[in-house]
């Protein structure tokens, strides 16, 4: 090997190490700080957060409680669907995050009774963003796009 070939070989090894380093950091556990349906890790974490904390009321398939538009006798509404048939996608990310963290009692006027609990004490902010990422991943592309345009306003 002459000097030129030697340098090329060294350069290739260095480049390989850089590429490997970059892919390792891409697989690293970056914090989840937004509701992003294209973030596979967030969607995966969110799926189990949803099953454990939300499915009992909002339905295993995000279908909501039946008759969700009609108030119950105690004055609360049944849990609405989180799929396209509900209105979750009519709200921007900030509201969805606040509603999950603070619950209905923390977000609605005092005279409105809410059946939506606050998850601020049980879920971390990351878990809340993850569950919202999962919910979003279940929306149609149209619903995702319309909701995204609300976020950018
Ligand atoms: C005990 C039942 C219950 C559980 C558990 C529950 N919810 Fe709800 N949720 C409700 C009800 C009822 C509403 C309807 C609004 C209200 O009454 O405040 C609601 C409303 C919401 C809304 C507002 C939707 C809209 O279209 O306005 C969001 C967002 C939401 N829930 C997210 C979640 C998430 C995420 C979880 C799990 C981490 C969860 N909820 C768990 C009962 C529940």
Backbone and ligand atoms as CSV (ligand in chain L), in Angstrom:
chain,resi,resn,atom,element,x,y,z
A,1,UNK,N,N,0.854,-1.195,0.000
A,1,UNK,CA,C,0.000,0.000,0.000
A,1,UNK,C,C,0.885,1.238,0.000
A,2,UNK,N,N,0.678,2.114,-0.981
A,2,UNK,CA,C,1.451,3.350,-0.930
A,2,UNK,C,C,0.752,4.345,0.004
A,3,UNK,N,N,1.366,5.492,0.167
A,3,UNK,CA,C,0.852,6.450,1.160
A,3,UNK,C,C,-0.573,6.909,0.815
A,4,UNK,N,N,-0.809,7.104,-0.501
A,4,UNK,CA,C,-2.142,7.562,-0.931
A,4,UNK,C,C,-3.218,6.551,-0.565
A,5,UNK,N,N,-2.926,5.282,-0.870
A,5,UNK,CA,C,-3.916,4.236,-0.554
A,5,UNK,C,C,-4.141,4.135,0.948
A,6,UNK,N,N,-3.036,4.293,1.687
A,6,UNK,CA,C,-3.108,4.207,3.146
A,6,UNK,C,C,-4.033,5.305,3.682
A,7,UNK,N,N,-3.872,6.526,3.161
A,7,UNK,CA,C,-4.706,7.633,3.644
A,7,UNK,C,C,-6.183,7.406,3.282
A,8,UNK,N,N,-6.415,6.870,2.067
A,8,UNK,CA,C,-7.805,6.620,1.670
A,8,UNK,C,C,-8.445,5.583,2.609
A,9,UNK,N,N,-7.664,4.523,2.933
A,9,UNK,CA,C,-8.186,3.495,3.832
A,9,UNK,C,C,-8.506,4.102,5.202
A,10,UNK,N,N,-7.587,4.940,5.683
A,10,UNK,CA,C,-7.816,5.564,6.996
A,10,UNK,C,C,-9.049,6.456,6.943
A,11,UNK,N,N,-9.195,7.187,5.844
A,11,UNK,CA,C,-10.328,8.097,5.720
A,11,UNK,C,C,-11.636,7.309,5.736
A,12,UNK,N,N,-11.643,6.178,5.029
A,12,UNK,CA,C,-12.856,5.357,4.989
A,12,UNK,C,C,-13.236,4.834,6.367
A,13,UNK,N,N,-12.212,4.436,7.125
A,13,UNK,CA,C,-12.507,3.927,8.472
A,13,UNK,C,C,-13.086,5.051,9.328
A,14,UNK,N,N,-12.469,6.252,9.205
A,14,UNK,CA,C,-12.967,7.380,9.988
A,14,UNK,C,C,-14.416,7.688,9.603
A,15,UNK,N,N,-14.706,7.661,8.305
A,15,UNK,CA,C,-16.065,7.964,7.839
A,15,UNK,C,C,-17.046,6.928,8.378
A,16,UNK,N,N,-16.598,5.662,8.381
A,16,UNK,CA,C,-17.459,4.595,8.877
A,16,UNK,C,C,-17.789,4.804,10.352
A,17,UNK,N,N,-16.770,5.205,11.111
A,17,UNK,CA,C,-16.992,5.424,12.544
A,17,UNK,C,C,-17.985,6.581,12.738
A,18,UNK,N,N,-17.844,7.638,11.930
A,18,UNK,CA,C,-18.766,8.774,12.059
A,18,UNK,C,C,-20.193,8.324,11.750
A,19,UNK,N,N,-20.360,7.552,10.672
A,19,UNK,CA,C,-21.698,7.084,10.288
A,19,UNK,C,C,-22.294,6.219,11.394
A,20,UNK,N,N,-21.444,5.321,11.958
A,20,UNK,CA,C,-21.941,4.460,13.028
A,20,UNK,C,C,-22.363,5.288,14.228
A,21,UNK,N,N,-21.561,6.279,14.569
A,21,UNK,CA,C,-21.875,7.142,15.708
A,21,UNK,C,C,-23.199,7.850,15.488
A,22,UNK,N,N,-23.413,8.358,14.275
A,22,UNK,CA,C,-24.639,9.097,13.988
A,22,UNK,C,C,-25.849,8.190,14.112
A,23,UNK,N,N,-25.721,6.936,13.625
A,23,UNK,CA,C,-26.895,6.075,13.697
A,23,UNK,C,C,-27.154,5.637,15.126
A,24,UNK,N,N,-26.101,5.520,15.935
A,24,UNK,CA,C,-26.325,5.170,17.339
A,24,UNK,C,C,-27.096,6.299,18.008
A,25,UNK,N,N,-26.692,7.566,17.747
A,25,UNK,CA,C,-27.408,8.641,18.441
A,25,UNK,C,C,-28.824,8.791,17.917
A,26,UNK,N,N,-29.076,8.400,16.650
A,26,UNK,CA,C,-30.448,8.469,16.125
A,26,UNK,C,C,-31.341,7.455,16.824
A,27,UNK,N,N,-30.743,6.353,17.302
A,27,UNK,CA,C,-31.529,5.352,18.008
A,27,UNK,C,C,-31.637,5.682,19.490
A,28,UNK,N,N,-30.909,6.686,19.946
A,28,UNK,CA,C,-30.913,7.042,21.358
A,28,UNK,C,C,-32.292,7.514,21.779
A,29,UNK,N,N,-32.531,7.527,23.097
A,29,UNK,CA,C,-33.850,7.886,23.587
A,29,UNK,C,C,-34.034,9.393,23.663
A,30,UNK,N,N,-34.352,10.011,22.529
A,30,UNK,CA,C,-34.614,11.437,22.541
A,30,UNK,C,C,-35.921,11.688,23.285
A,31,UNK,N,N,-35.947,12.776,24.020
A,31,UNK,CA,C,-37.173,13.098,24.772
A,31,UNK,C,C,-38.331,13.327,23.803
A,32,UNK,N,N,-39.508,12.900,24.195
A,32,UNK,CA,C,-40.710,13.093,23.372
A,32,UNK,C,C,-41.377,14.380,23.854
A,33,UNK,N,N,-41.383,15.390,23.004
A,33,UNK,CA,C,-41.871,16.702,23.445
A,33,UNK,C,C,-42.971,17.252,22.544
A,34,UNK,N,N,-43.522,16.376,21.691
A,34,UNK,CA,C,-44.638,16.850,20.862
A,34,UNK,C,C,-45.503,15.663,20.463
A,35,UNK,N,N,-46.704,15.966,19.994
A,35,UNK,CA,C,-47.602,14.918,19.514
A,35,UNK,C,C,-47.276,14.696,18.048
A,36,UNK,N,N,-46.492,13.638,17.783
A,36,UNK,CA,C,-45.968,13.424,16.438
A,36,UNK,C,C,-46.280,11.998,15.980
A,37,UNK,N,N,-47.258,11.877,15.091
A,37,UNK,CA,C,-47.696,10.555,14.639
A,37,UNK,C,C,-46.612,9.828,13.841
A,38,UNK,N,N,-45.607,10.572,13.363
A,38,UNK,CA,C,-44.556,9.925,12.575
A,38,UNK,C,C,-43.384,9.462,13.458
A,39,UNK,N,N,-43.466,9.744,14.755
A,39,UNK,CA,C,-42.422,9.307,15.691
A,39,UNK,C,C,-42.795,7.913,16.205
A,40,UNK,N,N,-42.174,6.888,15.612
A,40,UNK,CA,C,-42.572,5.506,15.912
A,40,UNK,C,C,-42.432,5.138,17.377
A,41,UNK,N,N,-41.357,5.630,17.990
A,41,UNK,CA,C,-41.144,5.294,19.406
A,41,UNK,C,C,-42.244,5.915,20.270
A,42,UNK,N,N,-42.597,7.174,19.953
A,42,UNK,CA,C,-43.658,7.850,20.712
A,42,UNK,C,C,-44.981,7.106,20.547
A,43,UNK,N,N,-45.277,6.688,19.321
A,43,UNK,CA,C,-46.540,5.996,19.049
A,43,UNK,C,C,-46.579,4.663,19.806
A,44,UNK,N,N,-45.437,3.978,19.842
A,44,UNK,CA,C,-45.373,2.682,20.522
A,44,UNK,C,C,-45.576,2.836,22.032
A,45,UNK,N,N,-44.877,3.808,22.619
A,45,UNK,CA,C,-45.041,4.057,24.062
A,45,UNK,C,C,-46.485,4.490,24.320
A,46,UNK,N,N,-46.973,5.369,23.444
A,46,UNK,CA,C,-48.328,5.897,23.611
A,46,UNK,C,C,-49.392,4.817,23.557
A,47,UNK,N,N,-49.147,3.806,22.759
A,47,UNK,CA,C,-50.136,2.731,22.637
A,47,UNK,C,C,-50.344,2.034,23.986
A,48,UNK,N,N,-49.241,1.782,24.711
A,48,UNK,CA,C,-49.441,1.119,26.011
A,48,UNK,C,C,-49.951,2.099,27.056
A,49,UNK,N,N,-49.533,3.360,26.988
A,49,UNK,CA,C,-50.100,4.359,27.917
A,49,UNK,C,C,-51.611,4.424,27.699
A,50,UNK,N,N,-52.025,4.412,26.442
A,50,UNK,CA,C,-53.453,4.484,26.119
A,50,UNK,C,C,-54.197,3.273,26.683
A,51,UNK,N,N,-53.670,2.074,26.428
A,51,UNK,CA,C,-54.349,0.854,26.875
A,51,UNK,C,C,-54.523,0.846,28.395
A,52,UNK,N,N,-53.501,1.340,29.109
A,52,UNK,CA,C,-53.550,1.294,30.571
A,52,UNK,C,C,-54.381,2.410,31.189
A,53,UNK,N,N,-54.430,3.574,30.529
A,53,UNK,CA,C,-55.019,4.742,31.190
A,53,UNK,C,C,-56.257,5.334,30.525
A,54,UNK,N,N,-56.457,5.059,29.262
A,54,UNK,CA,C,-57.522,5.766,28.540
A,54,UNK,C,C,-58.588,4.825,27.979
A,55,UNK,N,N,-58.173,3.605,27.641
A,55,UNK,CA,C,-59.073,2.703,26.916
A,55,UNK,C,C,-60.350,2.394,27.689
A,56,UNK,N,N,-60.260,2.335,29.027
A,56,UNK,CA,C,-61.439,1.995,29.836
A,56,UNK,C,C,-62.594,2.938,29.524
A,57,UNK,N,N,-62.303,4.208,29.300
A,57,UNK,CA,C,-63.365,5.174,28.998
A,57,UNK,C,C,-63.477,5.470,27.503
A,58,UNK,N,N,-62.345,5.725,26.863
A,58,UNK,CA,C,-62.391,6.154,25.454
A,58,UNK,C,C,-62.454,4.983,24.469
A,59,UNK,N,N,-62.421,3.756,25.001
A,59,UNK,CA,C,-62.569,2.573,24.148
A,59,UNK,C,C,-61.243,2.037,23.641
A,60,UNK,N,N,-61.138,0.706,23.598
A,60,UNK,CA,C,-59.896,0.055,23.174
A,60,UNK,C,C,-59.506,0.470,21.760
A,61,UNK,N,N,-60.515,0.732,20.922
A,61,UNK,CA,C,-60.229,1.153,19.542
A,61,UNK,C,C,-60.523,2.634,19.327
A,62,UNK,N,N,-60.479,3.400,20.419
A,62,UNK,CA,C,-60.704,4.853,20.387
A,62,UNK,C,C,-62.130,5.212,19.971
A,63,UNK,N,N,-63.049,4.248,20.161
A,63,UNK,CA,C,-64.412,4.465,19.657
A,63,UNK,C,C,-65.298,5.272,20.609
A,64,UNK,N,N,-64.826,5.524,21.827
A,64,UNK,CA,C,-65.608,6.288,22.798
A,64,UNK,C,C,-66.719,5.463,23.413
A,65,UNK,N,N,-67.427,6.081,24.350
A,65,UNK,CA,C,-68.582,5.406,24.951
A,65,UNK,C,C,-69.772,5.577,24.031
A,66,UNK,N,N,-70.680,4.579,24.059
A,66,UNK,CA,C,-71.845,4.735,23.176
A,66,UNK,C,C,-72.713,5.874,23.711
A,67,UNK,N,N,-73.366,6.574,22.816
A,67,UNK,CA,C,-74.191,7.718,23.194
A,67,UNK,C,C,-73.377,8.858,23.775
A,68,UNK,N,N,-72.144,9.034,23.296
A,68,UNK,CA,C,-71.217,9.991,23.919
A,68,UNK,C,C,-71.650,11.452,23.816
A,69,UNK,N,N,-72.646,11.729,22.952
A,69,UNK,CA,C,-73.059,13.127,22.819
A,69,UNK,C,C,-74.162,13.520,23.815
A,70,UNK,N,N,-74.695,12.517,24.524
A,70,UNK,CA,C,-75.816,12.776,25.438
A,70,UNK,C,C,-75.341,12.709,26.891
A,71,UNK,N,N,-75.637,13.757,27.646
A,71,UNK,CA,C,-75.230,13.811,29.053
A,71,UNK,C,C,-75.815,12.663,29.858
A,72,UNK,N,N,-75.038,12.196,30.831
A,72,UNK,CA,C,-75.527,11.150,31.735
A,72,UNK,C,C,-76.353,11.824,32.839
A,73,UNK,N,N,-76.983,10.985,33.686
A,73,UNK,CA,C,-77.855,11.546,34.726
A,73,UNK,C,C,-77.064,12.386,35.747
A,74,UNK,N,N,-75.777,12.118,35.890
A,74,UNK,CA,C,-74.997,12.916,36.848
A,74,UNK,C,C,-74.483,14.232,36.251
A,75,UNK,N,N,-74.907,14.520,35.027
A,75,UNK,CA,C,-74.540,15.802,34.413
A,75,UNK,C,C,-73.230,15.769,33.630
A,76,UNK,N,N,-72.498,14.644,33.682
A,76,UNK,CA,C,-71.252,14.555,32.907
A,76,UNK,C,C,-71.535,13.947,31.531
A,77,UNK,N,N,-70.637,14.205,30.625
A,77,UNK,CA,C,-70.739,13.585,29.299
A,77,UNK,C,C,-69.998,12.252,29.308
A,78,UNK,N,N,-70.464,11.278,28.537
A,78,UNK,CA,C,-69.656,10.056,28.365
A,78,UNK,C,C,-68.362,10.405,27.607
A,79,UNK,N,N,-67.375,9.505,27.676
A,79,UNK,CA,C,-66.096,9.785,27.011
A,79,UNK,C,C,-66.263,9.755,25.486
A,80,UNK,N,N,-65.831,10.815,24.803
A,80,UNK,CA,C,-65.974,10.854,23.345
A,80,UNK,C,C,-64.934,9.970,22.653
A,81,UNK,N,N,-65.180,9.609,21.400
A,81,UNK,CA,C,-64.173,8.842,20.646
A,81,UNK,C,C,-62.936,9.716,20.407
A,82,UNK,N,N,-61.789,9.061,20.222
A,82,UNK,CA,C,-60.572,9.808,19.840
A,82,UNK,C,C,-60.238,9.556,18.369
A,83,UNK,N,N,-61.124,8.845,17.664
A,83,UNK,CA,C,-60.870,8.636,16.237
A,83,UNK,C,C,-61.525,9.766,15.429
A,84,UNK,N,N,-61.562,9.619,14.125
A,84,UNK,CA,C,-62.094,10.680,13.255
A,84,UNK,C,C,-63.536,11.068,13.579
A,85,UNK,N,N,-64.312,10.135,14.160
A,85,UNK,CA,C,-65.728,10.420,14.400
A,85,UNK,C,C,-65.945,11.346,15.593
A,86,UNK,N,N,-64.905,11.550,16.413
A,86,UNK,CA,C,-65.030,12.447,17.554
A,86,UNK,C,C,-64.584,13.858,17.199
A,87,UNK,N,N,-64.268,14.643,18.255
A,87,UNK,CA,C,-63.803,15.993,17.934
A,87,UNK,C,C,-62.418,16.290,18.499
A,88,UNK,N,N,-61.731,15.229,18.937
A,88,UNK,CA,C,-60.378,15.426,19.455
A,88,UNK,C,C,-59.510,16.160,18.426
A,89,UNK,N,N,-59.664,15.758,17.157
A,89,UNK,CA,C,-58.819,16.348,16.102
A,89,UNK,C,C,-59.247,17.777,15.739
A,90,UNK,N,N,-60.346,18.269,16.371
A,90,UNK,CA,C,-60.745,19.667,16.149
A,90,UNK,C,C,-59.973,20.607,17.072
A,91,UNK,N,N,-59.136,20.039,17.957
A,91,UNK,CA,C,-58.423,20.870,18.924
A,91,UNK,C,C,-56.926,20.836,18.651
A,92,UNK,N,N,-56.259,21.961,18.976
A,92,UNK,CA,C,-54.815,21.975,18.731
A,92,UNK,C,C,-54.073,21.169,19.824
A,93,UNK,N,N,-52.805,20.911,19.565
A,93,UNK,CA,C,-52.002,20.063,20.453
A,93,UNK,C,C,-51.953,20.597,21.877
A,94,UNK,N,N,-51.879,21.927,21.983
A,94,UNK,CA,C,-51.762,22.541,23.308
A,94,UNK,C,C,-52.991,22.223,24.155
A,95,UNK,N,N,-54.157,22.319,23.531
A,95,UNK,CA,C,-55.383,22.040,24.271
A,95,UNK,C,C,-55.445,20.562,24.656
A,96,UNK,N,N,-55.092,19.675,23.731
A,96,UNK,CA,C,-55.153,18.239,24.016
A,96,UNK,C,C,-54.195,17.874,25.148
A,97,UNK,N,N,-53.029,18.496,25.130
A,97,UNK,CA,C,-52.050,18.250,26.196
A,97,UNK,C,C,-52.616,18.741,27.528
A,98,UNK,N,N,-53.132,19.964,27.544
A,98,UNK,CA,C,-53.693,20.548,28.765
A,98,UNK,C,C,-54.861,19.738,29.285
A,99,UNK,N,N,-55.717,19.286,28.380
A,99,UNK,CA,C,-56.899,18.526,28.798
A,99,UNK,C,C,-56.501,17.206,29.451
A,100,UNK,N,N,-55.455,16.582,28.918
A,100,UNK,CA,C,-55.010,15.309,29.473
A,100,UNK,C,C,-54.294,15.536,30.802
A,101,UNK,N,N,-53.479,16.569,30.864
A,101,UNK,CA,C,-52.693,16.809,32.080
A,101,UNK,C,C,-53.567,17.345,33.224
A,102,UNK,N,N,-54.450,18.294,32.908
A,102,UNK,CA,C,-55.220,18.976,33.953
A,102,UNK,C,C,-56.627,18.416,34.122
A,103,UNK,N,N,-57.100,17.660,33.131
A,103,UNK,CA,C,-58.443,17.100,33.180
A,103,UNK,C,C,-59.508,18.148,32.907
A,104,UNK,N,N,-60.762,17.694,32.835
A,104,UNK,CA,C,-61.856,18.622,32.573
A,104,UNK,C,C,-61.953,19.683,33.655
A,105,UNK,N,N,-61.755,19.259,34.915
A,105,UNK,CA,C,-61.893,20.206,36.024
A,105,UNK,C,C,-60.870,21.342,35.905
A,106,UNK,N,N,-59.708,21.033,35.358
A,106,UNK,CA,C,-58.669,22.048,35.234
A,106,UNK,C,C,-58.815,22.924,34.005
A,107,UNK,N,N,-59.641,22.511,33.059
A,107,UNK,CA,C,-59.715,23.222,31.781
A,107,UNK,C,C,-61.065,23.902,31.538
A,108,UNK,N,N,-62.122,23.375,32.147
A,108,UNK,CA,C,-63.470,23.879,31.842
A,108,UNK,C,C,-63.910,24.908,32.880
A,109,UNK,N,N,-64.899,25.745,32.519
A,109,UNK,CA,C,-65.462,26.658,33.515
A,109,UNK,C,C,-65.999,25.859,34.704
A,110,UNK,N,N,-65.941,26.465,35.873
A,110,UNK,CA,C,-66.268,25.735,37.116
A,110,UNK,C,C,-67.672,25.121,37.125
A,111,UNK,N,N,-68.617,25.720,36.399
A,111,UNK,CA,C,-69.994,25.216,36.457
A,111,UNK,C,C,-70.233,23.997,35.563
A,112,UNK,N,N,-69.236,23.579,34.808
A,112,UNK,CA,C,-69.402,22.394,33.952
A,112,UNK,C,C,-68.786,21.175,34.640
A,113,UNK,N,N,-69.586,20.143,34.784
A,113,UNK,CA,C,-69.096,18.899,35.405
A,113,UNK,C,C,-68.407,18.037,34.352
A,114,UNK,N,N,-67.242,17.552,34.678
A,114,UNK,CA,C,-66.485,16.774,33.703
A,114,UNK,C,C,-66.173,15.381,34.212
A,115,UNK,N,N,-66.189,14.417,33.298
A,115,UNK,CA,C,-65.817,13.054,33.649
A,115,UNK,C,C,-64.400,12.723,33.232
A,116,UNK,N,N,-63.664,13.729,32.774
A,116,UNK,CA,C,-62.291,13.475,32.300
A,116,UNK,C,C,-61.290,13.773,33.416
A,117,UNK,N,N,-60.641,12.718,33.932
A,117,UNK,CA,C,-59.699,12.929,35.044
A,117,UNK,C,C,-58.425,13.654,34.611
A,118,UNK,N,N,-57.703,14.211,35.576
A,118,UNK,CA,C,-56.397,14.833,35.308
A,118,UNK,C,C,-55.314,13.765,35.416
A,119,UNK,N,N,-54.374,13.771,34.479
A,119,UNK,CA,C,-53.308,12.763,34.504
A,119,UNK,C,C,-51.953,13.345,34.889
A,120,UNK,N,N,-51.974,14.604,35.323
A,120,UNK,CA,C,-50.720,15.281,35.693
A,120,UNK,C,C,-49.934,14.559,36.776
A,121,UNK,N,N,-50.629,13.837,37.662
A,121,UNK,CA,C,-49.927,13.147,38.750
A,121,UNK,C,C,-49.520,11.729,38.379
A,122,UNK,N,N,-50.174,11.147,37.372
A,122,UNK,CA,C,-49.875,9.748,37.041
A,122,UNK,C,C,-48.992,9.606,35.809
A,123,UNK,N,N,-49.077,10.559,34.871
A,123,UNK,CA,C,-48.285,10.447,33.640
A,123,UNK,C,C,-47.284,11.604,33.560
A,124,UNK,N,N,-46.096,11.295,33.038
A,124,UNK,CA,C,-45.107,12.352,32.799
A,124,UNK,C,C,-45.524,13.117,31.547
A,125,UNK,N,N,-44.952,14.307,31.358
A,125,UNK,CA,C,-45.257,15.081,30.148
A,125,UNK,C,C,-44.939,14.244,28.902
A,126,UNK,N,N,-43.826,13.499,28.975
A,126,UNK,CA,C,-43.436,12.653,27.835
A,126,UNK,C,C,-44.489,11.597,27.527
A,127,UNK,N,N,-45.035,10.994,28.581
A,127,UNK,CA,C,-46.066,9.971,28.366
A,127,UNK,C,C,-47.328,10.600,27.777
A,128,UNK,N,N,-47.627,11.831,28.197
A,128,UNK,CA,C,-48.808,12.510,27.643
A,128,UNK,C,C,-48.578,12.801,26.153
A,129,UNK,N,N,-47.402,13.332,25.801
A,129,UNK,CA,C,-47.116,13.576,24.374
A,129,UNK,C,C,-47.145,12.258,23.601
A,130,UNK,N,N,-46.655,11.178,24.239
A,130,UNK,CA,C,-46.633,9.873,23.553
A,130,UNK,C,C,-48.054,9.377,23.291
A,131,UNK,N,N,-48.929,9.493,24.293
A,131,UNK,CA,C,-50.295,8.985,24.085
A,131,UNK,C,C,-51.008,9.846,23.039
A,132,UNK,N,N,-50.707,11.132,23.001
A,132,UNK,CA,C,-51.319,11.976,21.961
A,132,UNK,C,C,-50.745,11.627,20.580
A,133,UNK,N,N,-49.472,11.248,20.528
A,133,UNK,CA,C,-48.875,10.808,19.255
A,133,UNK,C,C,-49.589,9.556,18.755
A,134,UNK,N,N,-49.855,8.638,19.708
A,134,UNK,CA,C,-50.566,7.401,19.348
A,134,UNK,C,C,-51.971,7.716,18.834
A,135,UNK,N,N,-52.694,8.567,19.565
A,135,UNK,CA,C,-54.064,8.922,19.154
A,135,UNK,C,C,-54.040,9.522,17.746
A,136,UNK,N,N,-53.097,10.447,17.541
A,136,UNK,CA,C,-52.976,11.098,16.229
A,136,UNK,C,C,-52.714,10.094,15.111
A,137,UNK,N,N,-51.907,9.063,15.442
A,137,UNK,CA,C,-51.537,8.087,14.403
A,137,UNK,C,C,-52.760,7.310,13.923
A,138,UNK,N,N,-53.861,7.379,14.681
A,138,UNK,CA,C,-55.081,6.665,14.300
A,138,UNK,C,C,-56.018,7.529,13.459
A,139,UNK,N,N,-55.678,8.805,13.289
A,139,UNK,CA,C,-56.528,9.673,12.476
A,139,UNK,C,C,-56.226,9.478,10.989
A,140,UNK,N,N,-57.223,9.801,10.151
A,140,UNK,CA,C,-56.989,9.785,8.709
A,140,UNK,C,C,-55.993,10.901,8.371
A,141,UNK,N,N,-55.389,10.810,7.211
A,141,UNK,CA,C,-54.447,11.844,6.767
A,141,UNK,C,C,-55.142,13.209,6.722
A,142,UNK,N,N,-56.420,13.229,6.272
A,142,UNK,CA,C,-57.174,14.505,6.186
A,142,UNK,C,C,-57.307,15.127,7.578
A,143,UNK,N,N,-57.707,14.301,8.553
A,143,UNK,CA,C,-57.876,14.816,9.916
A,143,UNK,C,C,-56.530,15.296,10.462
A,144,UNK,N,N,-55.476,14.539,10.177
A,144,UNK,CA,C,-54.144,14.943,10.653
A,144,UNK,C,C,-53.738,16.285,10.068
A,145,UNK,N,N,-54.022,16.455,8.759
A,145,UNK,CA,C,-53.625,17.709,8.101
A,145,UNK,C,C,-54.437,18.887,8.620
A,146,UNK,N,N,-55.746,18.676,8.796
A,146,UNK,CA,C,-56.580,19.778,9.285
A,146,UNK,C,C,-56.193,20.164,10.697
A,147,UNK,N,N,-55.875,19.159,11.520
A,147,UNK,CA,C,-55.486,19.465,12.885
A,147,UNK,C,C,-54.128,20.163,12.890
A,148,UNK,N,N,-53.229,19.761,11.998
A,148,UNK,CA,C,-51.909,20.393,11.919
A,148,UNK,C,C,-52.034,21.863,11.540
A,149,UNK,N,N,-53.019,22.179,10.699
A,149,UNK,CA,C,-53.160,23.586,10.298
A,149,UNK,C,C,-53.669,24.420,11.483
A,150,UNK,N,N,-54.387,23.789,12.421
A,150,UNK,CA,C,-54.810,24.522,13.639
A,150,UNK,C,C,-53.615,24.820,14.523
A,151,UNK,N,N,-52.679,23.872,14.569
A,151,UNK,CA,C,-51.505,24.062,15.413
A,151,UNK,C,C,-50.648,25.205,14.953
A,152,UNK,N,N,-50.622,25.444,13.647
A,152,UNK,CA,C,-49.709,26.469,13.139
A,152,UNK,C,C,-50.331,27.865,13.165
A,153,UNK,N,N,-51.583,27.965,13.635
A,153,UNK,CA,C,-52.200,29.291,13.668
A,153,UNK,C,C,-51.673,30.139,14.818
L,1,LIG,C1,C,-62.830,8.016,33.666
L,1,LIG,C2,C,-63.022,8.107,32.224
L,1,LIG,C3,C,-61.915,8.721,31.387
L,1,LIG,C4,C,-60.602,8.313,31.302
L,1,LIG,C5,C,-59.918,7.181,32.045
L,1,LIG,C6,C,-59.982,9.169,30.307
L,1,LIG,N1,N,-60.887,10.074,29.823
L,1,LIG,FE1,FE,-60.537,11.539,28.456
L,1,LIG,N2,N,-62.433,12.184,28.612
L,1,LIG,C7,C,-63.416,11.613,29.407
L,1,LIG,C8,C,-64.664,12.348,29.236
L,1,LIG,C9,C,-65.966,12.024,29.941
L,1,LIG,C10,C,-64.409,13.378,28.317
L,1,LIG,C11,C,-65.426,14.400,27.779
L,1,LIG,C12,C,-65.136,15.796,28.187
L,1,LIG,C13,C,-65.373,16.071,29.641
L,1,LIG,O1,O,-66.315,15.512,30.237
L,1,LIG,O2,O,-64.607,16.859,30.202
L,1,LIG,C14,C,-62.998,13.249,27.959
L,1,LIG,C15,C,-62.340,14.093,27.075
L,1,LIG,C16,C,-61.031,13.988,26.691
L,1,LIG,C17,C,-60.356,14.878,25.795
L,1,LIG,C18,C,-60.978,16.077,25.081
L,1,LIG,C19,C,-61.515,15.553,23.768
L,1,LIG,C20,C,-62.342,16.499,23.009
L,1,LIG,O3,O,-62.661,16.183,21.871
L,1,LIG,O4,O,-62.726,17.556,23.528
L,1,LIG,C21,C,-59.085,14.426,25.650
L,1,LIG,C22,C,-57.982,15.010,24.794
L,1,LIG,C23,C,-58.965,13.250,26.461
L,1,LIG,N3,N,-60.168,13.004,27.100
L,1,LIG,C24,C,-57.825,12.489,26.547
L,1,LIG,C25,C,-57.682,11.389,27.386
L,1,LIG,C26,C,-56.486,10.620,27.488
L,1,LIG,C27,C,-55.235,10.854,26.659
L,1,LIG,C28,C,-56.696,9.663,28.434
L,1,LIG,C29,C,-55.714,8.651,28.960
L,1,LIG,C30,C,-54.428,9.149,29.368
L,1,LIG,C31,C,-58.061,9.837,28.916
L,1,LIG,N4,N,-58.623,10.875,28.249
L,1,LIG,C32,C,-58.657,9.049,29.893
L,1,LIG,C33,C,-63.255,10.523,30.239
L,1,LIG,C34,C,-62.076,9.829,30.466
